[in-house]
Amino acid sequence: MTLGLNIANIMDTKAPYYPTTTAATIAQGYNSTLHNNTGRYFRVTAKYTFR
C-alpha cells in the first residue's frame, strides 16, 4: 500500500499583485496564468495493488 499527501500553498499566501493592461487581470489583481485564488488545499492519495 502506498499513501501520499500533497499540500499546495502551505503558508496560504496570496498571489502577488500584477498590474497589466488586460481588463480581466486588473479586476483579479494577479496573473491568472501563473497563480490562482484557490488558497491552501490538501490532496491525500492511496494506492493498493492486489496480488
N, C-alpha and C positions, 0 to 999 in steps of 0.2 A: 504494500500500500504506500502511496506517495501523497503527502499533503503539502499544500503550498499556501502562502499568504502574501498578498501584494497590497501595499498601501501607497496610493498616489497622493501627492501633495500632503505629506505627513505633518507639516507645520501649518497647514491650512492658510497659506499666504495668498493674497490677491494677485491677479495678473498685473504686470507693470503697465502704467499709463502709456498709451501710444497714440499721440495725436497725428492723424493723417488727413488726407483730403477726401476720403470716401465718406459718404453720409452714414453708412452702417457702422463703420469703425468709430466715428466720432460719437455716435449715440451709445455704443458699447463702452468706449473708453479704453479698449485693449485690442490687440491684434488677434483676431479670431482664428487666423491660420496657424498661429504658434501657441495660443493659450485658449482655455475655456473657462466658463464661470461655474463649473461643477463644484469646485472646492475639494475637500478631502473625501476620498472614498476607498473602500476596502474590497478586496476580492479574495475569497477563500476557494481553493480547489482541492479536489480529492480524486485520486485515480487508483483503481483496484483492478488487477489482472487475474482473471480466473485461470486455473491450470487444469 
